[in-house]
Amino acid sequence: MPLPWRPRCFAEADRQVGGDAAWLIIDDTALPKKERHSVGAAPQYASALGKTSNCQTLVSLTLASGEIPVMVALRLFLPESWTSEAAKLDRAGVPDDHRAYRTKPEIALAEIDRVRAAGARFV
């Protein structure tokens, strides 16, 4: 689904920190969960905790220059325990175009392509 505000956000991020000295930082972030009803929540490795725990995992891209970071992408990682259960995806309302299993690196590469296509400049 196209998001009409996204190109403006990318352009503003590039205006603030983009250029030859900017870096695109890719990371994953775990959000610990006590229950399993949150979309994507499952036992998976949480680097912040240093162990496998029930959590959601997000892939983030941040455009940074010097001391200034601007997040430009944040995508939910769906583990195979989610993508392999159509009923669970239906109950959670996961859009059809986000139901296929993708690794975190695959998600990051797709987001890099999206950021580059929007004109963000980085090393």
LOSE-262777 format. One record per atom (N, C-alpha, C): residue number from 1; atom name; y, x, z. Coordinates in nm, 2 decimals, m for minus. Last residue first. Layout:
<resi: NUM	name: CA	north: Y	east: X	up: Z>
...
//
This chain:
<resi: 123	name: N	north: 0.70	east: 2.68	up: 0.25>
<resi: 123	name: CA	north: 0.63	east: 2.80	up: 0.20>
<resi: 123	name: C	north: 0.48	east: 2.77	up: 0.18>
<resi: 122	name: N	north: 0.86	east: 2.38	up: 0.12>
<resi: 122	name: CA	north: 0.80	east: 2.46	up: 0.23>
<resi: 122	name: C	north: 0.73	east: 2.58	up: 0.17>
<resi: 121	name: N	north: 1.02	east: 2.08	up: 0.05>
<resi: 121	name: CA	north: 1.00	east: 2.22	up: 0.02>
<resi: 121	name: C	north: 0.96	east: 2.29	up: 0.14>
<resi: 120	name: N	north: 0.93	east: 1.76	up: m0.08>
<resi: 120	name: CA	north: 0.96	east: 1.84	up: 0.04>
<resi: 120	name: C	north: 0.93	east: 1.99	up: 0.00>
<resi: 119	name: N	north: 0.88	east: 1.58	up: m0.29>
<resi: 119	name: CA	north: 0.98	east: 1.68	up: m0.31>
<resi: 119	name: C	north: 1.01	east: 1.77	up: m0.19>
<resi: 118	name: N	north: 0.68	east: 1.41	up: m0.29>
<resi: 118	name: CA	north: 0.81	east: 1.35	up: m0.25>
<resi: 118	name: C	north: 0.92	east: 1.45	up: m0.26>
<resi: 117	name: N	north: 0.47	east: 1.57	up: m0.35>
<resi: 117	name: CA	north: 0.51	east: 1.48	up: m0.46>
<resi: 117	name: C	north: 0.65	east: 1.42	up: m0.42>
<resi: 116	name: N	north: 0.44	east: 1.69	up: m0.10>
<resi: 116	name: CA	north: 0.48	east: 1.77	up: m0.21>
<resi: 116	name: C	north: 0.54	east: 1.68	up: m0.32>
<resi: 115	name: N	north: 0.34	east: 1.47	up: 0.04>
<resi: 115	name: CA	north: 0.46	east: 1.54	up: 0.09>
<resi: 115	name: C	north: 0.52	east: 1.62	up: m0.03>
<resi: 114	name: N	north: 0.10	east: 1.42	up: m0.10>
<resi: 114	name: CA	north: 0.20	east: 1.32	up: m0.08>
<resi: 114	name: C	north: 0.34	east: 1.38	up: m0.05>
<resi: 113	name: N	north: m0.04	east: 1.66	up: m0.06>
<resi: 113	name: CA	north: m0.01	east: 1.62	up: m0.20>
<resi: 113	name: C	north: 0.10	east: 1.51	up: m0.19>
<resi: 112	name: N	north: m0.07	east: 1.64	up: 0.22>
<resi: 112	name: CA	north: 0.01	east: 1.76	up: 0.16>
<resi: 112	name: C	north: 0.05	east: 1.72	up: 0.02>
<resi: 111	name: N	north: m0.24	east: 1.42	up: 0.23>
<resi: 111	name: CA	north: m0.11	east: 1.41	up: 0.29>
<resi: 111	name: C	north: m0.02	east: 1.53	up: 0.23>
<resi: 110	name: N	north: m0.47	east: 1.53	up: 0.12>
<resi: 110	name: CA	north: m0.41	east: 1.41	up: 0.06>
<resi: 110	name: C	north: m0.26	east: 1.40	up: 0.10>
<resi: 109	name: N	north: m0.53	east: 1.73	up: 0.30>
<resi: 109	name: CA	north: m0.49	east: 1.77	up: 0.17>
<resi: 109	name: C	north: m0.43	east: 1.65	up: 0.09>
<resi: 108	name: N	north: m0.58	east: 1.58	up: 0.54>
<resi: 108	name: CA	north: m0.47	east: 1.67	up: 0.53>
<resi: 108	name: C	north: m0.43	east: 1.71	up: 0.39>
<resi: 107	name: N	north: m0.82	east: 1.45	up: 0.46>
<resi: 107	name: CA	north: m0.70	east: 1.37	up: 0.49>
<resi: 107	name: C	north: m0.57	east: 1.46	up: 0.48>
<resi: 106	name: N	north: m0.98	east: 1.67	up: 0.43>
<resi: 106	name: CA	north: m0.95	east: 1.59	up: 0.31>
<resi: 106	name: C	north: m0.83	east: 1.50	up: 0.34>
<resi: 105	name: N	north: m0.99	east: 1.77	up: 0.69>
<resi: 105	name: CA	north: m0.93	east: 1.85	up: 0.59>
<resi: 105	name: C	north: m0.90	east: 1.77	up: 0.46>
<resi: 104	name: N	north: m1.13	east: 1.55	up: 0.81>
<resi: 104	name: CA	north: m0.99	east: 1.58	up: 0.85>
<resi: 104	name: C	north: m0.92	east: 1.67	up: 0.75>
<resi: 103	name: N	north: m1.31	east: 1.36	up: 0.57>
<resi: 103	name: CA	north: m1.30	east: 1.46	up: 0.67>
<resi: 103	name: C	north: m1.15	east: 1.48	up: 0.70>
<resi: 102	name: N	north: m1.36	east: 1.01	up: 0.53>
<resi: 102	name: CA	north: m1.29	east: 1.14	up: 0.48>
<resi: 102	name: C	north: m1.28	east: 1.23	up: 0.59>
<resi: 101	name: N	north: m1.53	east: 0.72	up: 0.44>
<resi: 101	name: CA	north: m1.52	east: 0.84	up: 0.53>
<resi: 101	name: C	north: m1.45	east: 0.96	up: 0.46>
<resi: 100	name: N	north: m1.34	east: 0.44	up: 0.34>
<resi: 100	name: CA	north: m1.43	east: 0.55	up: 0.31>
<resi: 100	name: C	north: m1.42	east: 0.66	up: 0.40>
<resi: 99	name: N	north: m1.13	east: 0.27	up: 0.42>
<resi: 99	name: CA	north: m1.27	east: 0.25	up: 0.48>
<resi: 99	name: C	north: m1.36	east: 0.36	up: 0.45>
<resi: 98	name: N	north: m0.89	east: 0.24	up: 0.31>
<resi: 98	name: CA	north: m0.90	east: 0.34	up: 0.42>
<resi: 98	name: C	north: m1.04	east: 0.33	up: 0.49>
<resi: 97	name: N	north: m0.87	east: 0.03	up: 0.13>
<resi: 97	name: CA	north: m0.85	east: 0.17	up: 0.08>
<resi: 97	name: C	north: m0.86	east: 0.28	up: 0.19>
<resi: 96	name: N	north: m0.90	east: m0.20	up: 0.30>
<resi: 96	name: CA	north: m1.01	east: m0.15	up: 0.21>
<resi: 96	name: C	north: m1.00	east: m0.01	up: 0.16>
<resi: 95	name: N	north: m0.77	east: m0.16	up: 0.63>
<resi: 95	name: CA	north: m0.76	east: m0.19	up: 0.49>
<resi: 95	name: C	north: m0.87	east: m0.13	up: 0.41>
<resi: 94	name: N	north: m0.92	east: m0.29	up: 0.92>
<resi: 94	name: CA	north: m0.90	east: m0.16	up: 0.85>
<resi: 94	name: C	north: m0.88	east: m0.20	up: 0.70>
<resi: 93	name: N	north: m0.96	east: m0.49	up: 1.12>
<resi: 93	name: CA	north: m0.86	east: m0.51	up: 1.01>
<resi: 93	name: C	north: m0.83	east: m0.38	up: 0.93>
<resi: 92	name: N	north: m1.16	east: m0.48	up: 1.30>
<resi: 92	name: CA	north: m1.04	east: m0.40	up: 1.33>
<resi: 92	name: C	north: m0.93	east: m0.42	up: 1.23>
<resi: 91	name: N	north: m1.36	east: m0.63	up: 1.18>
<resi: 91	name: CA	north: m1.30	east: m0.68	up: 1.31>
<resi: 91	name: C	north: m1.17	east: m0.61	up: 1.34>
<resi: 90	name: N	north: m1.41	east: m0.46	up: 0.96>
<resi: 90	name: CA	north: m1.36	east: m0.59	up: 0.94>
<resi: 90	name: C	north: m1.29	east: m0.64	up: 1.06>
<resi: 89	name: N	north: m1.52	east: m0.24	up: 1.09>
<resi: 89	name: CA	north: m1.40	east: m0.22	up: 1.01>
<resi: 89	name: C	north: m1.33	east: m0.36	up: 0.99>
<resi: 88	name: N	north: m1.75	east: m0.36	up: 1.19>
<resi: 88	name: CA	north: m1.65	east: m0.31	up: 1.29>
<resi: 88	name: C	north: m1.52	east: m0.29	up: 1.22>
<resi: 87	name: N	north: m1.88	east: m0.43	up: 0.96>
<resi: 87	name: CA	north: m1.84	east: m0.54	up: 1.05>
<resi: 87	name: C	north: m1.73	east: m0.49	up: 1.15>
<resi: 86	name: N	north: m1.94	east: m0.18	up: 0.84>
<resi: 86	name: CA	north: m1.84	east: m0.27	up: 0.78>
<resi: 86	name: C	north: m1.79	east: m0.38	up: 0.87>
<resi: 85	name: N	north: m1.99	east: 0.12	up: 0.95>
<resi: 85	name: CA	north: m2.01	east: m0.02	up: 1.00>
<resi: 85	name: C	north: m1.91	east: m0.11	up: 0.95>
<resi: 84	name: N	north: m1.93	east: 0.37	up: 0.87>
<resi: 84	name: CA	north: m2.06	east: 0.32	up: 0.83>
<resi: 84	name: C	north: m2.09	east: 0.18	up: 0.88>
<resi: 83	name: N	north: m1.68	east: 0.43	up: 0.98>
<resi: 83	name: CA	north: m1.69	east: 0.40	up: 0.84>
<resi: 83	name: C	north: m1.82	east: 0.35	up: 0.79>
<resi: 82	name: N	north: m1.76	east: 0.49	up: 1.25>
<resi: 82	name: CA	north: m1.67	east: 0.37	up: 1.22>
<resi: 82	name: C	north: m1.69	east: 0.33	up: 1.07>
<resi: 81	name: N	north: m1.92	east: 0.71	up: 1.24>
<resi: 81	name: CA	north: m1.96	east: 0.59	up: 1.32>
<resi: 81	name: C	north: m1.88	east: 0.47	up: 1.30>
<resi: 80	name: N	north: m1.76	east: 0.88	up: 1.10>
<resi: 80	name: CA	north: m1.86	east: 0.81	up: 1.03>
<resi: 80	name: C	north: m1.92	east: 0.70	up: 1.11>
<resi: 79	name: N	north: m1.41	east: 0.84	up: 1.22>
<resi: 79	name: CA	north: m1.54	east: 0.91	up: 1.22>
<resi: 79	name: C	north: m1.65	east: 0.82	up: 1.14>
<resi: 78	name: N	north: m1.11	east: 0.84	up: 1.08>
<resi: 78	name: CA	north: m1.21	east: 0.75	up: 1.11>
<resi: 78	name: C	north: m1.35	east: 0.82	up: 1.11>
<resi: 77	name: N	north: m0.79	east: 0.95	up: 1.17>
<resi: 77	name: CA	north: m0.92	east: 0.99	up: 1.13>
<resi: 77	name: C	north: m1.03	east: 0.89	up: 1.17>
<resi: 76	name: N	north: m0.47	east: 0.84	up: 1.09>
<resi: 76	name: CA	north: m0.59	east: 0.82	up: 1.17>
<resi: 76	name: C	north: m0.71	east: 0.87	up: 1.10>
<resi: 75	name: N	north: m0.19	east: 1.05	up: 1.02>
<resi: 75	name: CA	north: m0.30	east: 0.96	up: 0.97>
<resi: 75	name: C	north: m0.42	east: 0.96	up: 1.07>
<resi: 74	name: N	north: 0.13	east: 1.12	up: 0.97>
<resi: 74	name: CA	north: 0.04	east: 1.10	up: 1.08>
<resi: 74	name: C	north: m0.07	east: 1.00	up: 1.04>
<resi: 73	name: N	north: 0.39	east: 1.32	up: 0.85>
<resi: 73	name: CA	north: 0.27	east: 1.24	up: 0.82>
<resi: 73	name: C	north: 0.19	east: 1.24	up: 0.95>
<resi: 72	name: N	north: 0.62	east: 1.46	up: 0.93>
<resi: 72	name: CA	north: 0.63	east: 1.39	up: 0.81>
<resi: 72	name: C	north: 0.50	east: 1.30	up: 0.77>
<resi: 71	name: N	north: 0.81	east: 1.56	up: 1.20>
<resi: 71	name: CA	north: 0.68	east: 1.51	up: 1.16>
<resi: 71	name: C	north: 0.70	east: 1.43	up: 1.03>
<resi: 70	name: N	north: 0.99	east: 1.84	up: 1.22>
<resi: 70	name: CA	north: 1.01	east: 1.70	up: 1.18>
<resi: 70	name: C	north: 0.87	east: 1.66	up: 1.13>
<resi: 69	name: N	north: 1.12	east: 2.10	up: 1.44>
<resi: 69	name: CA	north: 1.01	east: 2.03	up: 1.37>
<resi: 69	name: C	north: 1.04	east: 1.89	up: 1.34>
<resi: 68	name: N	north: 1.31	east: 2.38	up: 1.47>
<resi: 68	name: CA	north: 1.32	east: 2.24	up: 1.45>
<resi: 68	name: C	north: 1.20	east: 2.19	up: 1.37>
<resi: 67	name: N	north: 1.34	east: 2.65	up: 1.50>
<resi: 67	name: CA	north: 1.30	east: 2.58	up: 1.62>
<resi: 67	name: C	north: 1.29	east: 2.43	up: 1.59>
<resi: 66	name: N	north: 1.25	east: 2.73	up: 1.17>
<resi: 66	name: CA	north: 1.31	east: 2.78	up: 1.30>
<resi: 66	name: C	north: 1.25	east: 2.71	up: 1.42>
<resi: 65	name: N	north: 1.13	east: 2.44	up: 1.05>
<resi: 65	name: CA	north: 1.21	east: 2.56	up: 1.01>
<resi: 65	name: C	north: 1.27	east: 2.61	up: 1.14>
<resi: 64	name: N	north: 0.87	east: 2.22	up: 0.94>
<resi: 64	name: CA	north: 0.94	east: 2.29	up: 1.05>
<resi: 64	name: C	north: 1.01	east: 2.41	up: 0.99>
<resi: 63	name: N	north: 0.69	east: 1.93	up: 0.91>
<resi: 63	name: CA	north: 0.78	east: 2.02	up: 0.84>
<resi: 63	name: C	north: 0.87	east: 2.09	up: 0.94>
<resi: 62	name: N	north: 0.37	east: 1.84	up: 1.00>
<resi: 62	name: CA	north: 0.50	east: 1.86	up: 1.05>
<resi: 62	name: C	north: 0.58	east: 1.96	up: 0.97>
<resi: 61	name: N	north: 0.11	east: 1.62	up: 1.00>
<resi: 61	name: CA	north: 0.18	east: 1.72	up: 0.92>
<resi: 61	name: C	north: 0.32	east: 1.72	up: 0.97>
<resi: 60	name: N	north: m0.20	east: 1.53	up: 1.17>
<resi: 60	name: CA	north: m0.05	east: 1.53	up: 1.15>
<resi: 60	name: C	north: 0.00	east: 1.64	up: 1.07>
<resi: 59	name: N	north: m0.45	east: 1.31	up: 1.23>
<resi: 59	name: CA	north: m0.42	east: 1.43	up: 1.15>
<resi: 59	name: C	north: m0.27	east: 1.42	up: 1.13>
<resi: 58	name: N	north: m0.60	east: 1.20	up: 1.53>
<resi: 58	name: CA	north: m0.50	east: 1.18	up: 1.43>
<resi: 58	name: C	north: m0.48	east: 1.32	up: 1.36>
<resi: 57	name: N	north: m0.87	east: 1.03	up: 1.69>
<resi: 57	name: CA	north: m0.81	east: 1.16	up: 1.64>
<resi: 57	name: C	north: m0.71	east: 1.13	up: 1.52>
<resi: 56	name: N	north: m0.95	east: 0.88	up: 1.99>
<resi: 56	name: CA	north: m0.91	east: 0.87	up: 1.86>
<resi: 56	name: C	north: m0.85	east: 1.00	up: 1.82>
<resi: 55	name: N	north: m1.25	east: 0.93	up: 2.20>
<resi: 55	name: CA	north: m1.10	east: 0.94	up: 2.17>
<resi: 55	name: C	north: m1.08	east: 0.90	up: 2.03>
<resi: 54	name: N	north: m1.47	east: 1.05	up: 2.44>
<resi: 54	name: CA	north: m1.43	east: 0.93	up: 2.36>
<resi: 54	name: C	north: m1.28	east: 0.93	up: 2.33>
<resi: 53	name: N	north: m1.53	east: 1.40	up: 2.38>
<resi: 53	name: CA	north: m1.49	east: 1.29	up: 2.46>
<resi: 53	name: C	north: m1.47	east: 1.17	up: 2.38>
<resi: 52	name: N	north: m1.62	east: 1.73	up: 2.39>
<resi: 52	name: CA	north: m1.64	east: 1.61	up: 2.32>
<resi: 52	name: C	north: m1.61	east: 1.50	up: 2.42>
<resi: 51	name: N	north: m1.36	east: 1.97	up: 2.49>
<resi: 51	name: CA	north: m1.49	east: 1.91	up: 2.49>
<resi: 51	name: C	north: m1.50	east: 1.78	up: 2.41>
<resi: 50	name: N	north: m1.10	east: 2.04	up: 2.52>
<resi: 50	name: CA	north: m1.20	east: 2.14	up: 2.51>
<resi: 50	name: C	north: m1.34	east: 2.09	up: 2.52>
<resi: 49	name: N	north: m0.88	east: 1.87	up: 2.52>
<resi: 49	name: CA	north: m0.97	east: 1.87	up: 2.64>
<resi: 49	name: C	north: m1.07	east: 1.98	up: 2.64>
<resi: 48	name: N	north: m0.77	east: 1.94	up: 2.28>
<resi: 48	name: CA	north: m0.68	east: 1.94	up: 2.40>
<resi: 48	name: C	north: m0.77	east: 1.94	up: 2.53>
<resi: 47	name: N	north: m0.98	east: 1.88	up: 2.10>
<resi: 47	name: CA	north: m0.94	east: 2.02	up: 2.13>
<resi: 47	name: C	north: m0.85	east: 2.04	up: 2.25>
<resi: 46	name: N	north: m1.24	east: 1.68	up: 2.12>
<resi: 46	name: CA	north: m1.10	east: 1.68	up: 2.15>
<resi: 46	name: C	north: m1.05	east: 1.82	up: 2.19>
<resi: 45	name: N	north: m1.50	east: 1.57	up: 1.92>
<resi: 45	name: CA	north: m1.44	east: 1.68	up: 1.99>
<resi: 45	name: C	north: m1.29	east: 1.66	up: 2.00>
<resi: 44	name: N	north: m1.60	east: 1.23	up: 2.01>
<resi: 44	name: CA	north: m1.57	east: 1.34	up: 1.91>
<resi: 44	name: C	north: m1.50	east: 1.45	up: 1.98>
<resi: 43	name: N	north: m1.70	east: 0.90	up: 2.04>
<resi: 43	name: CA	north: m1.72	east: 1.04	up: 2.10>
<resi: 43	name: C	north: m1.70	east: 1.14	up: 1.99>
<resi: 42	name: N	north: m1.42	east: 0.70	up: 1.93>
<resi: 42	name: CA	north: m1.57	east: 0.74	up: 1.93>
<resi: 42	name: C	north: m1.58	east: 0.87	up: 2.00>
<resi: 41	name: N	north: m1.19	east: 0.50	up: 1.77>
<resi: 41	name: CA	north: m1.23	east: 0.56	up: 1.90>
<resi: 41	name: C	north: m1.38	east: 0.58	up: 1.90>
<resi: 40	name: N	north: m1.12	east: 0.37	up: 1.54>
<resi: 40	name: CA	north: m1.15	east: 0.51	up: 1.53>
<resi: 40	name: C	north: m1.20	east: 0.57	up: 1.66>
<resi: 39	name: N	north: m0.92	east: 0.13	up: 1.71>
<resi: 39	name: CA	north: m0.97	east: 0.17	up: 1.58>
<resi: 39	name: C	north: m1.00	east: 0.33	up: 1.58>
<resi: 38	name: N	north: m1.05	east: 0.06	up: 2.03>
<resi: 38	name: CA	north: m0.94	east: 0.11	up: 1.95>
<resi: 38	name: C	north: m0.99	east: 0.16	up: 1.82>
<resi: 37	name: N	north: m1.28	east: 0.01	up: 2.17>
<resi: 37	name: CA	north: m1.23	east: m0.10	up: 2.08>
<resi: 37	name: C	north: m1.11	east: m0.05	up: 2.00>
<resi: 36	name: N	north: m1.40	east: 0.16	up: 2.36>
<resi: 36	name: CA	north: m1.43	east: 0.20	up: 2.22>
<resi: 36	name: C	north: m1.38	east: 0.09	up: 2.12>
<resi: 35	name: N	north: m1.22	east: 0.31	up: 2.64>
<resi: 35	name: CA	north: m1.30	east: 0.21	up: 2.58>
<resi: 35	name: C	north: m1.32	east: 0.24	up: 2.43>
<resi: 34	name: N	north: m1.07	east: 0.52	up: 2.71>
<resi: 34	name: CA	north: m1.18	east: 0.49	up: 2.81>
<resi: 34	name: C	north: m1.27	east: 0.38	up: 2.74>
<resi: 33	name: N	north: m0.96	east: 0.79	up: 2.51>
<resi: 33	name: CA	north: m0.97	east: 0.65	up: 2.53>
<resi: 33	name: C	north: m1.09	east: 0.62	up: 2.62>
<resi: 32	name: N	north: m0.74	east: 1.05	up: 2.41>
<resi: 32	name: CA	north: m0.85	east: 1.01	up: 2.49>
<resi: 32	name: C	north: m0.85	east: 0.86	up: 2.52>
<resi: 31	name: N	north: m0.65	east: 1.15	up: 2.11>
<resi: 31	name: CA	north: m0.60	east: 1.06	up: 2.21>
<resi: 31	name: C	north: m0.72	east: 1.00	up: 2.29>
<resi: 30	name: N	north: m0.60	east: 1.46	up: 1.96>
<resi: 30	name: CA	north: m0.70	east: 1.36	up: 2.01>
<resi: 30	name: C	north: m0.62	east: 1.28	up: 2.12>
<resi: 29	name: N	north: m0.48	east: 1.58	up: 1.66>
<resi: 29	name: CA	north: m0.45	east: 1.54	up: 1.79>
<resi: 29	name: C	north: m0.54	east: 1.44	up: 1.84>
<resi: 28	name: N	north: m0.45	east: 1.85	up: 1.43>
<resi: 28	name: CA	north: m0.52	east: 1.72	up: 1.47>
<resi: 28	name: C	north: m0.49	east: 1.70	up: 1.62>
<resi: 27	name: N	north: m0.22	east: 1.97	up: 1.19>
<resi: 27	name: CA	north: m0.28	east: 1.98	up: 1.32>
<resi: 27	name: C	north: m0.36	east: 1.85	up: 1.34>
<resi: 26	name: N	north: m0.01	east: 2.18	up: 1.00>
<resi: 26	name: CA	north: m0.12	east: 2.08	up: 1.00>
<resi: 26	name: C	north: m0.19	east: 2.09	up: 1.13>
<resi: 25	name: N	north: 0.31	east: 2.24	up: 0.90>
<resi: 25	name: CA	north: 0.21	east: 2.27	up: 1.01>
<resi: 25	name: C	north: 0.12	east: 2.15	up: 1.01>
<resi: 24	name: N	north: 0.49	east: 2.40	up: 0.66>
<resi: 24	name: CA	north: 0.42	east: 2.27	up: 0.69>
<resi: 24	name: C	north: 0.30	east: 2.30	up: 0.78>
<resi: 23	name: N	north: 0.80	east: 2.57	up: 0.70>
<resi: 23	name: CA	north: 0.65	east: 2.57	up: 0.71>
<resi: 23	name: C	north: 0.60	east: 2.43	up: 0.72>
<resi: 22	name: N	north: 1.09	east: 2.71	up: 0.54>
<resi: 22	name: CA	north: 1.02	east: 2.60	up: 0.61>
<resi: 22	name: C	north: 0.87	east: 2.62	up: 0.60>
<resi: 21	name: N	north: 1.24	east: 2.88	up: 0.39>
<resi: 21	name: CA	north: 1.20	east: 2.93	up: 0.53>
<resi: 21	name: C	north: 1.12	east: 2.82	up: 0.60>
<resi: 20	name: N	north: 1.30	east: 2.74	up: 0.16>
<resi: 20	name: CA	north: 1.22	east: 2.86	up: 0.15>
<resi: 20	name: C	north: 1.17	east: 2.91	up: 0.28>
<resi: 19	name: N	north: 1.29	east: 2.39	up: 0.27>
<resi: 19	name: CA	north: 1.34	east: 2.51	up: 0.20>
<resi: 19	name: C	north: 1.25	east: 2.63	up: 0.20>
<resi: 18	name: N	north: 1.37	east: 2.15	up: 0.52>
<resi: 18	name: CA	north: 1.30	east: 2.20	up: 0.41>
<resi: 18	name: C	north: 1.37	east: 2.32	up: 0.35>
<resi: 17	name: N	north: 1.52	east: 2.03	up: 0.73>
<resi: 17	name: CA	north: 1.45	east: 2.15	up: 0.76>
<resi: 17	name: C	north: 1.38	east: 2.21	up: 0.64>
<resi: 16	name: N	north: 1.69	east: 1.82	up: 0.63>
<resi: 16	name: CA	north: 1.71	east: 1.88	up: 0.76>
<resi: 16	name: C	north: 1.64	east: 2.01	up: 0.78>
<resi: 15	name: N	north: 1.59	east: 1.75	up: 0.38>
<resi: 15	name: CA	north: 1.73	east: 1.79	up: 0.39>
<resi: 15	name: C	north: 1.76	east: 1.86	up: 0.52>
<resi: 14	name: N	north: 1.33	east: 1.69	up: 0.44>
<resi: 14	name: CA	north: 1.35	east: 1.80	up: 0.36>
<resi: 14	name: C	north: 1.50	east: 1.85	up: 0.37>
<resi: 13	name: N	north: 1.38	east: 1.45	up: 0.58>
<resi: 13	name: CA	north: 1.31	east: 1.57	up: 0.65>
<resi: 13	name: C	north: 1.34	east: 1.69	up: 0.57>
<resi: 12	name: N	north: 1.49	east: 1.30	up: 0.38>
<resi: 12	name: CA	north: 1.57	east: 1.34	up: 0.50>
<resi: 12	name: C	north: 1.51	east: 1.45	up: 0.57>
<resi: 11	name: N	north: 1.27	east: 1.28	up: 0.21>
<resi: 11	name: CA	north: 1.40	east: 1.34	up: 0.16>
<resi: 11	name: C	north: 1.48	east: 1.38	up: 0.28>
<resi: 10	name: N	north: 1.09	east: 1.14	up: 0.37>
<resi: 10	name: CA	north: 1.06	east: 1.27	up: 0.32>
<resi: 10	name: C	north: 1.18	east: 1.35	up: 0.28>
<resi: 9	name: N	north: 1.24	east: 0.90	up: 0.40>
<resi: 9	name: CA	north: 1.21	east: 0.98	up: 0.52>
<resi: 9	name: C	north: 1.17	east: 1.12	up: 0.48>
<resi: 8	name: N	north: 1.25	east: 0.81	up: 0.13>
<resi: 8	name: CA	north: 1.37	east: 0.84	up: 0.20>
<resi: 8	name: C	north: 1.35	east: 0.92	up: 0.32>
<resi: 7	name: N	north: 0.97	east: 0.77	up: 0.08>
<resi: 7	name: CA	north: 1.04	east: 0.87	up: 0.01>
<resi: 7	name: C	north: 1.18	east: 0.91	up: 0.08>
<resi: 6	name: N	north: 0.92	east: 0.55	up: 0.28>
<resi: 6	name: CA	north: 0.86	east: 0.68	up: 0.29>
<resi: 6	name: C	north: 0.93	east: 0.79	up: 0.21>
<resi: 5	name: N	north: 1.01	east: 0.30	up: 0.24>
<resi: 5	name: CA	north: 1.09	east: 0.38	up: 0.32>
<resi: 5	name: C	north: 1.04	east: 0.53	up: 0.32>
<resi: 4	name: N	north: 0.81	east: 0.16	up: 0.09>
<resi: 4	name: CA	north: 0.93	east: 0.20	up: 0.03>
<resi: 4	name: C	north: 1.02	east: 0.29	up: 0.11>
<resi: 3	name: N	north: 0.49	east: 0.23	up: 0.07>
<resi: 3	name: CA	north: 0.58	east: 0.21	up: 0.17>
<resi: 3	name: C	north: 0.72	east: 0.26	up: 0.12>
<resi: 2	name: N	north: 0.21	east: 0.08	up: m0.10>
<resi: 2	name: CA	north: 0.33	east: 0.16	up: m0.10>
<resi: 2	name: C	north: 0.43	east: 0.12	up: 0.01>
<resi: 1	name: N	north: m0.12	east: 0.09	up: 0.00>
<resi: 1	name: CA	north: 0.00	east: 0.00	up: 0.00>
<resi: 1	name: C	north: 0.12	east: 0.09	up: 0.00>
//
